[in-house]
Amino acid sequence: MKPTLRIRPYRLALYALLCLVAGSAGYSCRRQYTPKPDGYFRIDPYPDSYRRTTLLEPALSFEVPEGTVETLDHDTTRHHGGVQWLNIRFPRYRATLYCSYHPLRGNLDRLLDESRELVYRQSIRPEAVQAGTYENDSLHIYATLYDLSAASVTPLQFIATDSVRYLLRGSVYFDEPGKSDSIAPVVGYLSDHIAHLIESIETPAR
């Protein structure tokens, strides 16, 4: 009798698997590869929980999200004219909001002009800069939030003043440059946080 190939029952599953792998390998060699679009990590916003920071003098305070880290910049070379620097770190976004506090001594118009010039100089598309304004007549707070686009080195900047005693200026910078598509949601989150910061500014009564 002519011998025949026999497959023992306990080896049947292994044999079928080997046949399947071999067939798939042959098919994959003939299949055309289609590149997939870039993917980005999901970055969730900070929760809607805020705390008040009072690091700036004289007693200018505002609210920042829980989870941020505020530090005063003690570089004395930049503290001329009573200017103070406060860095607000957003670890989750790998971004920092650099703020400077400027006492007003007849220099409001100059500071406003400098701030606007800085905004449009740092934007890659000056004609596309968007500006949102905020006014609180009862607290004498007037502010502008500039959106320079996610592709700019500093996508968000703001100025806030009571027009008599101080001007507060801020700029957002990311730790490392990224594609505008990947950081656009984060820029949106930061814009909301800065709007809240502006709306929560408190100063001693005049």
Order of alpha helices (4+ residues) and beta strands (2+ residues): alpha-beta-beta-beta-beta-beta-alpha-beta-beta-beta-beta-alpha
